Amino acid sequence: MTIFPPLRLGWLNGWIPILFFYGIYILLLKIFPKETVERLYDRSHWTKHQGVLASIGLPFALAGMVLILLTPLKINRPVFWIGLVLYLVGFAGFVYSLLSFNTTPLDEPITKGLYKISRNPQWVAFAVLIIGTSLMVGSWIAFFLLLVRVIMNHFRVLGEERALGIQYGESYLSYKESVPRYLLFF
């Protein structure tokens, strides 16, 4: 890992895992019913404060993504393979969470699949995925920029959980008491 890797355009850069992830994500959003996508992006019950704090991470994410896009993959180093494993685990978890999200009726909170062990498996999986991508390119700067985004996503999660409590009432509140926010122990 280097603090700031040399940037250059190339065929074996970090754009490959980024393009693969966002390509599949956009494809799923196009396949899902409109109501599912609207539910996925519903911010109607967020406070203004939560919206502002959640958006603070966006410039960091953008800077980290640009850095990854222009940084060659470190295929010949062990850190690449560790990053690839994390990327694939995060990718699989993200897609599986989205599929669970899509197959849950709109009038029920999502409680199946990875939602049995985390109230926010999409965000956990996304964090694992982008940390893995940072390792694949061997960049500490990209890692820390994206880590800021992951930390700021916490405020997004708070807004989402507030909205879900309002939308689903007691069924979500009892789910919230029995399932940790991020992982088994958080």
trRosetta pair geometry for C-beta under 8 A, 3 or more apart (Angstrom, degrees):
i j d omega theta_ij theta_ji phi_ij phi_ji
1 79 5.8 167 -53 -127 85 167
1 135 7.4 -57 -88 -130 112 63
1 138 4.9 -155 -108 -166 50 74
1 139 7.0 -152 -156 -48 82 7
1 140 5.4 92 159 -51 115 88
1 143 7.8 -4 -153 -15 133 142
2 5 4.9 116 68 -77 123 72
2 138 6.0 52 13 136 80 101
2 139 6.6 -26 68 -108 75 53
2 140 6.8 -126 103 3 30 96
3 139 7.9 26 151 -158 17 62
3 140 4.9 -42 -118 51 45 123
3 141 6.1 70 167 -39 59 93
4 139 7.2 40 -124 -147 30 97
4 140 7.8 -65 -49 55 46 88
4 141 5.2 44 -93 -21 72 140
5 71 4.8 78 82 -138 133 115
5 72 7.5 -133 155 39 136 75
5 137 6.5 -138 27 154 159 93
5 138 6.1 99 -72 89 137 90
5 139 4.9 -89 -2 -89 113 97
5 141 8.0 -140 8 30 73 110
6 71 7.9 130 78 -125 44 74
6 72 8.0 6 78 11 87 105
7 67 7.2 -94 -96 -141 117 59
7 70 4.1 22 -159 134 100 120
7 71 6.2 -57 -107 -76 66 66
8 13 7.8 -152 85 -87 64 125
8 70 6.6 134 40 -180 18 83
8 72 7.0 2 58 -39 98 99
9 13 7.2 -79 -158 -33 35 150
9 70 6.7 -47 -75 -131 50 78
10 13 4.7 126 67 -45 88 101
10 72 5.3 -1 63 -91 153 92
12 16 7.1 -17 -145 -23 42 137
12 72 5.8 39 96 -152 87 86
12 73 5.1 -94 157 32 87 105
12 75 6.8 -51 174 -23 134 127
13 16 6.8 147 75 -11 50 87
13 68 7.8 128 158 151 90 54
13 69 6.3 49 134 174 127 37
13 70 6.4 -38 -161 -140 144 12
13 71 6.1 127 -155 72 92 35
13 72 5.4 -70 -99 -97 66 41
13 73 6.5 168 -141 -23 15 77
13 137 7.5 29 -169 -109 63 116
14 17 6.4 -48 -165 38 62 98
14 18 6.1 57 143 -16 80 112
14 67 8.0 13 51 112 152 57
14 68 3.6 -113 123 171 151 78
14 69 5.8 -95 80 -74 94 21
14 70 7.7 -21 39 34 104 29
14 71 5.2 27 -8 64 121 86
14 72 7.8 150 -24 -172 75 4
14 73 6.3 142 -70 -70 57 76
14 133 6.2 92 -158 179 111 97
14 136 6.5 131 -111 95 90 108
14 137 4.4 -28 -66 -64 123 131
14 142 7.8 -140 -106 -140 174 166
15 18 5.5 -68 -145 48 37 113
15 19 5.5 39 159 -25 75 110
15 68 7.5 144 -61 123 46 81
15 69 4.5 55 -75 -140 90 74
16 19 6.1 -55 -141 36 21 107
16 20 6.4 21 158 -18 59 109
16 73 7.0 -31 33 -45 126 134
17 20 5.6 -54 -145 37 33 114
17 21 6.2 34 158 -20 67 106
17 87 5.6 -54 -153 -161 143 147
17 132 8.0 -130 175 110 158 99
17 133 5.2 -164 97 -112 138 102
17 136 6.3 85 -5 65 150 166
18 21 6.0 -57 -150 36 28 109
18 22 6.2 10 162 -3 65 111
18 65 6.4 115 -132 -151 145 93
18 68 6.1 126 -49 112 132 126
18 69 6.3 -61 37 -82 157 82
18 133 6.7 84 -64 -147 80 148
19 22 6.3 -62 -138 47 27 98
19 23 5.7 34 160 -27 65 113
20 23 5.8 -56 -142 35 22 115
20 24 6.5 16 161 -12 60 107
20 91 7.8 -14 118 -124 110 144
21 24 6.3 -66 -155 38 25 103
21 25 6.1 23 153 -18 65 113
21 91 6.2 -120 -104 -111 93 103
21 94 7.8 32 -151 75 102 156
21 129 6.5 116 -115 172 144 138
22 25 5.3 -53 -139 40 36 117
22 26 6.0 36 161 -18 69 105
23 26 6.2 -56 -146 38 24 105
23 27 6.3 27 153 -20 61 109
24 27 5.5 -55 -147 37 32 116
24 28 6.4 33 155 -20 66 104
24 91 7.8 69 58 -164 151 105
24 95 6.6 -41 144 -93 132 118
25 28 5.9 -55 -151 34 28 109
25 29 6.5 26 152 -16 63 106
25 94 7.7 -38 -89 141 103 127
25 98 7.8 -174 -128 -71 71 163
26 29 5.6 -53 -147 38 34 112
26 30 6.4 35 153 -20 66 105
27 30 5.7 -57 -151 36 30 111
27 31 6.4 25 153 -17 65 109
28 31 5.7 -59 -145 39 33 109
28 32 6.1 36 157 -26 68 106
28 95 7.2 -169 -66 -133 151 80
28 98 5.6 45 154 139 154 146
28 99 7.9 -96 -144 -68 130 70
28 102 7.7 -122 179 -52 103 144
29 32 5.9 -46 -138 30 30 112
29 37 5.5 84 -157 -109 86 119
29 40 7.8 -116 -115 61 97 158
32 36 4.3 -101 168 79 118 134
32 37 5.5 137 94 -49 119 88
32 40 8.0 56 113 -19 160 137
32 98 7.9 -102 -63 170 139 102
32 102 5.0 -117 -120 -118 111 120
33 36 4.9 99 62 1 79 102
33 37 7.4 -153 97 -2 44 86
33 102 7.7 135 22 -155 83 91
34 37 5.8 -59 -152 39 35 109
34 38 6.2 36 152 -20 69 107
35 38 5.6 -53 -146 37 32 112
35 39 6.3 33 154 -19 65 105
35 106 5.7 -49 151 -87 128 140
36 39 5.7 -55 -150 36 30 111
36 40 6.4 36 150 -25 64 105
36 101 6.9 115 -167 130 106 90
36 102 5.0 34 -153 -122 154 70
36 106 7.7 -120 -81 -85 60 95
37 40 5.4 -50 -148 31 34 117
37 41 6.6 3 161 6 65 108
38 41 6.5 -75 -147 52 28 89
38 42 6.3 56 151 -63 66 91
39 42 5.5 -24 -145 -16 33 121
39 101 7.8 -177 100 174 116 102
39 106 6.3 -152 -65 -132 146 90
40 101 6.6 71 -91 156 100 142
42 45 7.9 27 142 12 101 86
42 163 6.3 169 115 164 105 151
43 46 4.7 -30 -174 3 83 127
43 51 6.7 83 179 -96 133 108
43 159 6.6 5 -142 150 83 132
43 163 7.3 -116 -139 -66 28 152
44 163 6.5 109 62 -131 72 122
45 159 7.5 156 93 -177 70 74
45 162 5.7 -154 126 116 108 92
45 163 3.6 149 55 -105 116 77
45 166 4.8 -174 -130 38 158 148
45 167 7.2 -138 -11 -38 148 92
46 50 4.7 -127 -169 81 96 124
46 51 5.1 107 128 -54 133 92
46 54 7.8 -54 -157 2 146 141
46 159 3.6 14 -117 -157 102 121
46 160 7.9 -2 -81 -53 101 42
46 162 6.9 116 -105 67 46 125
46 163 6.5 -29 -52 -51 65 115
47 50 4.7 98 55 3 80 101
47 51 7.2 -145 93 -3 45 86
47 159 6.9 -133 26 -108 66 93
47 162 7.3 -8 -16 95 89 170
48 51 5.7 -57 -153 37 34 114
48 52 6.3 34 152 -19 68 105
49 52 5.9 -55 -147 35 29 109
49 53 6.3 23 158 -13 64 109
50 53 6.0 -58 -144 41 29 107
50 54 6.1 30 158 -20 65 110
50 155 5.3 -178 -149 170 67 91
50 156 7.3 129 170 -94 95 30
50 158 5.7 -139 -124 89 121 103
50 159 3.8 146 147 -71 142 108
50 162 7.3 -141 -49 19 167 141
51 54 5.8 -56 -144 37 27 111
51 55 6.3 21 159 -17 63 110
51 159 6.8 96 -60 -101 60 156
52 55 6.0 -63 -150 37 28 107
52 56 7.0 44 150 -39 62 95
53 56 5.7 -37 -158 6 37 118
53 152 6.5 -162 158 -156 73 87
53 155 3.7 -112 107 -173 119 172
54 57 6.8 -55 -178 23 40 107
54 152 6.3 131 -137 154 33 91
54 153 7.0 55 -138 -120 83 36
54 155 4.7 -141 -63 95 71 101
54 156 3.9 101 -126 -70 123 83
54 159 6.4 -55 -42 4 140 139
55 58 5.4 -25 -167 -3 59 122
56 59 7.7 -53 -179 25 41 96
56 60 7.8 28 138 -2 65 112
56 152 5.2 -145 76 -134 91 141
57 60 5.4 -65 -161 45 54 115
57 61 5.8 56 145 -26 83 105
57 148 5.9 179 -127 128 83 78
57 149 4.0 116 176 -126 112 54
57 150 7.7 171 -149 6 143 22
57 151 7.2 175 -96 68 124 67
57 152 2.9 -173 -49 67 117 140
57 153 6.3 -64 46 -44 171 64
58 61 5.5 -55 -144 35 33 112
58 62 6.2 33 158 -19 67 105
58 149 7.4 91 -77 -118 23 101
59 62 5.5 -52 -145 37 34 113
59 63 6.2 34 156 -18 66 105
60 63 5.8 -54 -147 38 30 110
60 64 6.2 29 154 -17 64 109
60 145 4.8 -172 -176 -171 82 74
60 146 7.2 173 140 -80 96 26
60 148 4.1 -91 -178 85 166 124
60 149 5.0 -162 93 -53 108 84
60 152 7.3 133 39 6 134 138
61 64 5.7 -58 -147 40 29 112
61 65 6.2 29 155 -20 66 108
61 145 7.3 162 -82 145 23 92
61 146 6.4 71 -115 -116 62 65
61 149 3.9 88 -69 -100 93 146
62 65 5.8 -55 -145 36 29 110
62 66 6.4 29 156 -18 64 105
63 66 5.9 -53 -147 35 30 110
63 67 6.4 32 153 -19 63 107
63 145 5.1 -120 91 -156 103 145
64 67 5.6 -56 -150 37 31 114
64 68 6.3 30 153 -18 65 106
64 130 7.5 56 131 -179 138 120
64 134 7.3 -43 -169 -88 114 108
64 141 7.9 -169 -110 129 73 71
64 142 4.9 108 -153 -152 81 66
64 145 3.5 -179 -69 102 100 118
64 146 4.1 151 -180 -55 165 82
64 149 6.8 -105 20 -9 144 131
65 68 5.6 -53 -147 37 33 111
65 69 6.2 38 154 -24 66 105
65 146 8.0 105 -50 -85 64 104
66 69 5.6 -51 -147 32 31 115
66 70 6.5 8 161 -1 64 112
67 70 6.4 -75 -150 47 25 96
67 71 6.0 21 157 -25 66 121
67 137 7.8 152 131 112 83 153
67 139 6.1 -174 146 144 120 163
67 141 6.1 -131 -158 103 162 109
67 142 4.6 -158 101 -84 127 97
67 145 6.8 118 19 33 142 153
68 71 5.8 -65 -137 34 28 111
68 133 5.8 22 -143 147 146 113
68 134 6.9 -86 -90 -91 114 55
68 137 5.5 -173 -134 -4 70 156
68 139 7.2 -146 -87 38 65 141
68 142 5.2 108 -62 -142 84 143
71 137 4.0 76 107 -173 124 130
71 138 7.6 -152 160 54 128 73
71 139 5.6 -55 -143 -44 171 135
71 142 6.9 -102 10 -40 155 144
72 137 7.0 139 83 -139 33 83
73 80 6.2 81 171 -130 87 123
73 136 5.5 -34 -136 157 90 94
73 137 6.0 -73 -103 -91 44 63
74 77 4.3 -25 152 32 112 120
74 79 6.0 11 91 74 139 101
74 80 4.5 -156 86 -60 77 108
74 136 6.8 173 35 168 82 39
74 137 6.4 117 -11 -155 93 21
74 138 4.1 59 -27 -23 149 126
75 80 5.3 -178 -106 167 26 171
76 80 7.4 79 36 8 27 144
77 80 5.2 111 67 -8 76 99
77 138 6.3 44 67 -78 152 135
78 81 5.8 -58 -158 36 46 108
78 82 6.4 45 148 -18 75 103
79 82 5.6 -52 -147 39 37 112
79 83 6.1 39 153 -19 66 108
79 135 5.1 -136 170 -176 89 89
79 136 7.8 -166 127 -87 79 21
79 138 5.4 96 94 -97 139 89
80 83 5.6 -61 -151 41 28 112
80 84 6.1 32 152 -25 66 106
80 135 7.1 173 -100 134 25 80
80 136 5.3 62 -140 -139 67 56
80 138 7.1 -42 -64 -48 77 98
81 84 5.4 -44 -142 32 34 115
81 85 6.6 38 155 -19 62 99
82 85 6.0 -53 -155 33 31 110
82 86 6.6 26 150 -13 64 107
82 132 7.8 -146 125 -131 61 78
82 135 5.7 -82 91 155 94 147
83 86 5.7 -57 -148 41 34 110
83 87 6.0 39 153 -24 68 107
83 131 7.8 -142 -129 126 81 59
83 132 4.5 130 -169 -171 62 61
83 133 6.6 135 179 -71 114 9
83 134 7.0 -146 -128 71 125 47
83 135 2.9 -170 -80 90 109 100
83 136 3.7 -154 117 -50 139 65
83 137 7.8 -154 165 7 170 50
84 87 5.4 -51 -143 36 31 116
84 88 6.3 28 158 -17 65 106
84 132 6.7 144 -63 179 8 112
84 136 5.9 96 -61 -96 68 109
85 88 6.0 -57 -147 38 28 107
85 89 6.3 27 155 -17 64 108
85 132 7.1 -143 72 -130 47 125
86 89 5.8 -55 -145 39 30 110
86 90 6.1 28 157 -16 65 110
86 128 5.4 -141 -176 175 88 83
86 129 7.3 180 137 -97 79 25
86 131 5.9 -75 150 92 145 91
86 132 3.0 -170 93 -84 98 108
86 135 6.6 76 39 34 135 137
87 90 5.9 -62 -148 42 25 109
87 91 6.0 27 155 -22 65 109
87 128 7.9 -176 -88 132 23 77
87 129 5.5 66 -139 -145 54 62
87 132 3.4 -159 -50 119 66 135
87 133 5.6 98 -98 -59 114 67
87 136 6.3 14 -38 -41 140 132
88 91 5.5 -49 -139 36 30 114
88 92 6.2 30 160 -17 64 105
88 132 7.6 -144 7 172 53 164
89 92 6.0 -56 -147 38 27 108
89 93 6.3 24 155 -15 62 111
89 125 7.8 -140 129 -138 67 81
89 128 5.8 -72 96 144 100 140
89 129 8.0 -151 78 -74 62 67
89 132 7.5 155 43 -59 89 150
90 93 5.7 -59 -145 41 29 110
90 94 6.1 31 157 -23 66 108
90 125 4.8 137 -158 -179 62 64
90 126 6.6 115 -177 -96 113 11
90 127 7.3 -145 -126 70 127 42
90 128 3.5 -173 -81 91 107 93
90 129 2.9 -158 120 -55 137 72
90 130 7.4 -139 157 -2 165 50
90 131 7.7 149 -55 41 151 84
90 132 5.8 -161 10 9 130 131
91 94 5.8 -56 -147 34 27 111
91 95 6.4 20 159 -13 64 107
91 125 7.5 175 -36 171 9 108
91 129 5.5 109 -55 -110 62 119
92 95 6.1 -58 -146 40 28 106
92 96 6.1 26 157 -17 65 112
92 125 7.7 -130 74 -148 49 126
93 96 5.8 -57 -141 41 28 110
93 97 6.1 30 158 -21 64 108
93 114 6.1 86 -156 -86 87 163
93 121 6.1 -127 172 171 102 101
93 124 7.0 -75 142 96 143 92
93 125 3.3 -161 101 -107 109 122
93 128 6.8 54 40 49 141 137
93 129 8.0 -147 54 -45 101 103
94 97 5.8 -57 -149 36 27 111
94 98 6.5 26 154 -17 63 106
94 122 5.9 72 -135 -141 71 64
94 125 3.9 -172 -58 119 70 131
94 126 5.7 91 -97 -64 123 68
94 129 6.2 -12 -27 -34 135 144
95 98 5.7 -55 -149 36 32 111
95 99 6.4 32 153 -19 65 105
96 99 5.7 -53 -149 35 32 112
96 100 6.5 33 152 -17 64 104
96 113 5.8 -178 153 -171 95 129
96 114 6.0 97 108 -18 112 117
96 121 7.8 -61 90 135 93 137
96 125 7.9 173 47 -91 90 160
97 100 5.7 -53 -150 36 33 111
97 101 6.2 39 149 -23 65 106
97 113 6.5 171 -104 119 46 134
97 114 5.1 -57 -84 51 89 127
97 115 7.1 116 -136 -47 86 84
97 121 4.2 -168 -99 98 131 109
97 122 4.5 -164 116 -69 145 72
97 125 6.0 -164 -2 7 135 144
98 101 5.3 -51 -147 34 34 118
98 102 6.3 34 154 -21 66 105
98 122 6.7 86 -60 -103 74 114
99 102 5.7 -52 -146 35 32 112
99 103 6.4 16 160 -9 65 110
99 113 7.3 144 82 -91 87 160
100 103 6.3 -66 -143 43 28 100
100 104 6.5 33 158 -31 64 107
100 110 5.9 104 132 -168 97 118
100 112 5.2 -159 -152 87 113 86
100 113 3.4 -111 -80 17 144 145
100 114 6.7 -162 6 29 155 76
100 115 5.9 -167 132 -4 145 112
100 121 8.0 38 49 59 140 138
101 104 6.3 -59 -154 21 26 111
101 110 5.3 -30 -107 -99 59 157
101 122 7.3 15 -43 -54 140 128
103 112 7.8 -61 85 68 107 136
104 108 5.7 -120 174 83 99 103
104 109 7.6 -40 165 128 146 23
104 110 4.5 -158 1 -102 167 77
104 111 7.6 120 -120 19 138 60
104 112 6.7 174 -80 25 107 108
105 108 4.8 67 69 15 92 108
108 111 7.6 -83 154 6 105 102
108 168 7.3 67 -158 -125 28 125
108 171 7.2 -84 -144 134 68 151
109 164 6.0 76 -116 -170 113 114
109 168 4.6 23 -49 -113 102 176
109 171 5.9 179 9 118 113 102
109 172 4.5 133 -61 -93 150 88
109 175 5.6 -148 95 24 145 161
110 113 7.9 -29 172 41 104 105
110 115 4.9 -155 129 -84 90 168
111 115 5.3 -137 -136 118 20 121
111 116 6.7 72 167 -81 65 64
111 175 5.5 -111 -99 -128 119 134
111 179 7.6 -169 -138 -26 85 153
112 115 5.9 38 52 53 27 111
112 116 6.6 8 -145 -45 27 98
113 116 6.8 177 79 -4 25 94
113 121 7.4 -126 116 47 99 163
114 117 6.1 -63 -166 44 58 95
114 118 6.0 -15 154 41 90 101
114 121 3.6 106 119 -126 123 165
114 125 7.5 44 137 -45 171 122
115 118 6.8 -84 -121 73 33 59
115 119 6.9 45 -152 -124 77 32
115 121 5.9 -108 -70 -1 54 121
115 179 7.2 22 164 -179 62 164
116 179 6.8 -138 -174 -112 28 127
117 121 7.4 75 70 -82 82 115
117 179 7.0 -174 -151 -150 8 100
117 180 7.5 -11 170 44 53 96
117 183 7.1 -2 146 -157 97 50
117 184 5.8 -32 -170 -76 102 78
118 121 4.4 124 76 -70 118 75
118 124 5.4 -44 176 -6 166 148
118 179 6.8 161 -121 166 5 107
118 180 6.4 -38 -111 83 57 82
118 181 7.2 5 -159 127 74 26
118 182 5.8 -18 -141 168 112 22
118 183 5.7 -18 -88 -91 113 36
118 184 7.9 -65 -65 -47 82 47
119 161 6.8 45 141 -99 140 111
119 175 7.4 123 -107 134 103 99
119 176 6.5 41 -100 -116 147 66
119 179 5.2 133 -58 108 83 111
119 180 7.0 -137 -5 104 93 34
119 181 5.2 -46 41 -128 117 40
119 182 7.8 -38 44 -50 80 28
120 123 4.4 -17 158 34 111 115
120 124 6.1 122 105 -22 80 90
120 157 5.2 -18 -95 -128 157 119
120 160 7.4 112 -103 80 109 141
120 181 6.1 9 9 173 114 66
120 182 6.1 -31 59 -100 109 53
121 124 5.4 -54 -141 40 39 112
121 125 5.8 39 160 -19 72 107
122 125 5.9 -58 -146 40 26 108
122 126 6.1 27 154 -21 63 109
123 126 5.5 -50 -140 37 32 113
123 127 6.3 37 156 -23 63 102
123 150 8.0 131 176 -145 91 74
123 153 5.4 168 -151 151 122 136
123 156 7.6 167 -102 87 138 116
123 157 6.0 -75 3 -77 171 114
123 182 7.6 -80 91 -120 107 84
124 127 5.8 -54 -153 32 29 112
124 128 6.6 27 151 -16 63 105
124 182 5.5 134 -83 -167 113 77
124 183 6.3 130 -128 -65 145 84
125 128 5.7 -54 -150 37 34 111
125 129 6.2 37 151 -22 66 108
126 129 5.5 -55 -146 37 32 116
126 130 6.3 20 161 -11 67 105
126 150 7.9 179 106 -107 91 89
126 153 7.8 176 86 -123 128 168
127 130 6.4 -59 -143 40 27 99
127 131 6.2 26 158 -16 63 110
127 150 4.5 84 -120 -129 105 124
127 153 7.4 -142 -70 48 105 151
128 131 6.0 -60 -147 40 27 110
128 132 6.2 31 154 -21 63 109
129 132 5.7 -58 -151 36 27 113
129 133 6.5 27 152 -20 63 104
130 133 5.3 -45 -145 33 39 115
130 134 6.5 46 152 -22 64 98
130 146 4.6 -153 146 -178 123 140
130 149 7.4 -49 117 77 165 128
130 150 7.1 -167 68 -61 128 109
131 134 5.6 -49 -152 32 34 114
131 135 6.7 33 149 -16 63 104
131 143 6.7 55 -138 -137 68 86
131 146 6.9 -170 -76 106 54 128
131 147 7.4 64 -94 -79 96 83
131 150 7.6 12 -52 -52 101 152
132 135 5.7 -57 -152 37 34 110
132 136 6.4 41 150 -27 67 103
133 136 5.4 -47 -148 28 35 117
133 137 6.9 16 159 -2 64 102
133 142 7.7 -100 112 146 87 131
133 146 7.8 139 69 -77 106 173
134 137 6.5 -68 -155 45 30 95
134 139 5.9 -103 -163 65 77 82
134 142 4.4 -176 -126 109 92 102
134 143 3.9 129 159 -80 148 70
134 146 5.8 -145 -57 33 129 139
135 138 6.9 32 -171 -79 38 44
135 143 7.2 65 -57 -87 63 116
137 142 6.2 33 74 34 126 161
139 142 3.8 64 94 13 123 109
139 143 6.3 176 99 -14 65 83
140 143 5.3 -53 -148 36 35 118
140 144 6.3 27 157 -14 69 106
141 144 6.1 -60 -147 40 28 103
141 145 6.2 29 156 -19 65 109
142 145 5.8 -55 -143 38 30 111
142 146 6.1 20 161 -10 65 111
143 146 6.3 -68 -150 43 22 102
143 147 6.1 28 152 -26 63 110
144 147 5.2 -48 -140 33 34 118
144 148 6.8 44 156 -24 62 94
145 148 6.0 -49 -162 25 31 112
145 149 7.1 30 143 -14 61 102
146 149 5.2 -46 -155 33 45 117
146 150 6.5 49 146 -22 69 99
147 150 5.4 -47 -147 34 37 114
147 151 6.4 38 152 -18 66 103
148 151 5.8 -55 -149 37 31 111
148 152 6.2 26 154 -14 66 109
149 152 5.8 -59 -144 42 29 107
149 153 6.4 44 151 -34 63 100
150 153 5.6 -45 -155 18 32 119
151 154 6.1 -29 -180 -3 44 114
152 155 6.0 -37 -175 22 58 109
152 156 7.4 61 133 -14 68 100
153 156 4.9 -49 -158 35 54 120
153 157 6.2 61 143 -25 74 98
154 157 5.5 -51 -152 33 34 115
154 158 6.6 38 149 -21 64 100
155 158 5.5 -43 -148 31 38 115
155 159 6.7 40 150 -17 62 101
156 159 5.7 -55 -155 36 33 112
156 160 6.4 32 149 -18 66 106
157 160 5.6 -53 -145 37 33 112
157 161 6.2 30 157 -17 67 106
157 181 6.8 87 157 -176 138 111
158 161 5.9 -55 -144 38 29 108
158 162 6.4 33 154 -22 63 105
159 162 5.7 -53 -148 33 30 113
159 163 6.4 28 154 -17 64 107
160 163 5.7 -58 -151 38 31 111
160 164 6.3 30 153 -20 67 107
161 164 5.6 -51 -142 36 34 112
161 165 6.4 40 155 -22 64 102
161 176 6.9 102 -159 -116 111 127
161 181 7.6 -40 -73 -124 149 102
162 165 5.9 -54 -154 32 30 112
162 166 6.7 25 151 -14 63 106
163 166 5.8 -58 -152 39 33 109
163 167 5.9 27 155 -17 69 113
164 167 5.6 -56 -136 43 31 109
164 168 5.7 -13 177 18 69 113
164 172 4.8 -175 145 -157 94 153
164 176 7.9 145 102 -66 120 118
165 168 7.1 -69 -123 54 16 79
165 169 7.3 69 179 -97 50 20
165 172 5.5 -146 -97 98 44 127
165 173 5.9 68 -131 -71 92 86
165 176 7.1 -4 -84 -33 98 154
166 169 7.7 7 -175 -66 17 58
167 172 7.2 68 72 -22 79 152
168 171 5.1 -86 161 68 105 99
168 172 3.7 102 82 -28 120 115
169 172 6.6 117 60 25 27 94
169 173 6.9 -54 152 -4 39 108
170 173 5.4 -57 -138 40 35 112
170 174 6.2 31 165 -17 70 103
171 174 6.4 -54 -148 36 26 105
171 175 6.6 28 151 -17 59 109
172 175 5.4 -56 -149 40 36 115
172 176 6.0 44 151 -27 69 106
173 176 5.4 -48 -145 32 32 118
173 177 6.7 34 154 -20 62 101
174 177 5.7 -49 -151 32 35 112
174 178 6.6 18 156 -8 64 111
175 178 6.2 -74 -151 44 30 100
175 179 5.9 -15 170 16 72 116
176 179 7.0 -71 -123 51 20 83
180 183 6.1 -24 98 81 134 30
180 184 6.1 112 25 -166 143 11
180 185 6.6 32 -103 45 169 8
180 186 5.3 113 171 73 126 50
181 186 5.8 -75 59 118 90 91
182 186 4.2 -7 48 78 107 133
183 186 5.2 63 43 20 77 102
